[in-house]
Amino acid sequence: MKRTDNTDNLVLTALMMGLVCLATFALKVPNPLTQGYVHLGDTFIFMSVLVLGKKNGAIASSVGAALADIFGGYVVFAAGTFVAKGLMAYVMGEFIQRGRLHEDRLAQEAAGRGETWKPRLILSLAPYELLAMITGGLVEVVIYIFVNAIVYGNMAVGFVSVPGNTGQFICSMIVAVLLTHALLKTPARKFFRFVHR
């Protein structure tokens, strides 16, 4: 039986969806201020974009995280989570895509001068990939301000969620960077199709 890129993408999207769901559902700490929870599921949201790109990364992220809300008894948050995590992943992927275009231009300019150009990597990731994670995380924080305000009918609750969501994405980003750095040194590197080469 012959494997295709479409089959590989489908399998990897489902795998990342499952990892996002599992990490969100199984590794959660209740947040009494918002009646929600903080978790490490964002780790696999960041990694899903590095593996799948912006479109499939957003699909895996939004569905996986929303399913975790549904399975975990936080159904009221599921729709907001679907939007927040999907946009978080998509914005991160878009930022990486633009960073790559800029990187390609710099490499072409350097080649025109007979030089070689490569970005300085931080734990195997280009600076624009790290900035993409931060940008995606900030998008999530802003969206959850409104999600919490809508769920509770009080904008103050939305702002109360900012420290928890900010800490969550920062911790998840650190874990994602360390995991990615480790995996890029193994044969699993071939699955990280959207990481700087």
C-alpha positions in Angstrom: 0.0 0.0 0.0 1.4 3.4 -1.0 1.5 6.3 1.5 0.5 9.7 0.3 1.1 13.2 1.7 -2.6 13.6 2.3 -2.6 10.4 4.4 0.4 11.6 6.3 -1.2 15.0 7.0 -4.4 13.4 8.1 -2.6 11.0 10.5 -0.4 13.7 11.9 -3.3 16.1 12.3 -5.2 13.4 14.2 -2.2 12.6 16.3 -1.6 16.2 17.3 -5.3 16.7 18.0 -5.1 13.8 20.4 -2.0 15.1 22.1 -3.6 18.6 22.5 -6.7 17.0 24.0 -4.8 14.6 26.3 -2.4 17.3 27.6 -5.2 19.7 28.1 -7.5 17.2 29.8 -5.1 15.2 31.8 -2.6 17.9 33.0 -5.0 20.6 34.3 -5.0 22.7 37.4 -8.3 24.3 38.4 -8.4 28.1 38.5 -10.8 29.2 41.3 -10.8 32.8 40.0 -12.4 31.9 36.7 -13.8 28.5 37.5 -11.8 27.3 34.5 -8.4 25.6 34.6 -4.8 26.0 33.4 -3.0 23.2 31.6 0.0 22.3 29.4 -2.1 21.6 26.3 -0.7 24.7 24.7 2.7 22.9 24.5 1.2 20.6 21.8 -0.6 23.5 20.1 2.8 25.2 19.6 4.2 21.9 18.4 1.3 21.1 16.1 2.1 24.3 14.1 5.7 23.3 13.9 4.7 19.9 12.6 1.6 20.7 10.5 1.7 24.4 9.6 -0.9 27.0 10.2 -4.0 25.4 8.6 -3.8 21.8 9.9 -2.1 23.1 13.1 -5.2 25.3 13.7 -7.5 22.4 13.1 -5.7 20.0 15.4 -5.4 22.7 18.1 -9.0 24.0 18.0 -10.7 20.6 17.9 -8.3 18.9 20.4 -8.7 21.7 23.0 -12.5 22.0 22.5 -12.8 18.2 23.0 -10.8 18.5 26.2 -13.3 21.1 27.5 -16.2 18.9 26.6 -14.7 15.7 28.1 -13.6 17.6 31.2 -17.0 19.1 32.0 -16.2 22.6 30.8 -18.7 22.5 27.9 -19.6 26.2 28.4 -16.0 27.1 27.3 -15.8 24.7 24.4 -16.9 27.1 21.6 -14.6 29.9 23.0 -11.7 27.5 23.3 -12.3 26.3 19.7 -11.9 29.9 18.5 -9.1 30.9 20.8 -6.9 27.9 20.2 -7.6 27.8 16.5 -6.6 31.5 16.1 -3.6 31.1 18.4 -2.3 28.3 16.1 -3.2 30.1 12.9 -1.6 33.4 13.9 1.6 31.5 15.0 1.7 29.7 11.7 1.1 32.9 9.7 3.9 34.7 11.7 6.3 31.7 10.9 5.4 31.8 7.2 6.1 35.5 7.0 9.4 35.0 9.0 10.4 32.4 6.4 9.8 34.7 3.5 11.9 37.4 5.2 14.6 34.8 5.9 14.5 33.7 2.2 15.0 37.3 1.1 18.0 37.8 3.4 19.5 34.5 2.2 19.0 35.5 -1.5 20.6 38.9 -0.8 23.5 37.3 0.9 23.9 34.8 -2.0 24.0 37.7 -4.4 27.0 39.1 -2.5 28.6 35.6 -2.5 27.9 35.1 1.2 26.0 32.5 3.2 23.3 33.7 5.6 21.7 31.7 8.4 19.8 33.0 11.4 21.1 32.5 14.9 19.1 29.6 16.4 17.9 29.5 20.0 17.5 25.9 21.1 17.1 24.8 17.4 14.5 27.5 16.6 14.8 30.7 14.7 14.0 33.9 16.6 10.9 34.4 14.4 9.6 31.0 15.5 9.9 32.0 19.1 8.2 35.3 18.4 5.5 33.5 16.6 4.8 31.4 19.7 4.7 34.5 21.9 2.3 36.2 19.4 0.0 33.2 19.3 0.0 33.1 23.1 -0.9 36.7 23.3 -3.8 36.2 20.8 -5.1 33.4 23.1 -4.9 35.6 26.2 -6.8 38.5 24.5 -9.5 36.1 23.2 -10.0 34.5 26.6 -10.6 37.9 28.1 -13.8 38.1 25.9 -14.6 34.4 26.3 -14.6 34.7 30.1 -16.5 38.0 29.9 -19.2 36.4 27.8 -19.5 33.2 29.9 -19.7 35.0 33.1 -21.4 38.2 31.9 -18.7 40.3 33.5 -15.7 41.9 31.8 -13.8 42.0 35.1 -13.7 38.2 35.1 -12.2 38.3 31.7 -9.3 40.5 32.9 -8.9 38.2 36.0 -8.1 35.4 33.5 -5.1 37.2 32.1 -2.4 36.2 34.6 -3.4 32.5 34.5 -3.6 32.4 30.7 -0.3 34.3 30.3 1.5 31.9 32.7 0.0 28.9 31.0 1.2 29.9 27.5 4.7 30.9 28.8 5.1 27.6 30.7 3.8 25.7 27.7 6.1 27.6 25.3 9.1 26.7 27.4 8.1 23.0 27.4 7.4 23.1 23.7 10.8 24.7 22.9 12.6 22.1 25.0 10.7 19.2 23.6 11.1 20.4 20.0 14.8 21.0 20.6 15.2 17.4 21.9 13.1 15.9 19.1 15.0 17.7 16.4 18.1 15.8 17.4 16.3 12.5 16.7 14.8 10.8 13.6 11.5 12.5 14.5 13.0 15.7 13.0 11.5 14.7 9.7 8.0 15.4 11.1 8.8 19.0 11.9 8.2 20.2 8.4 7.6 23.8 9.4 10.7 24.4 11.6 13.6 26.4 10.3 16.1 24.1 8.4 
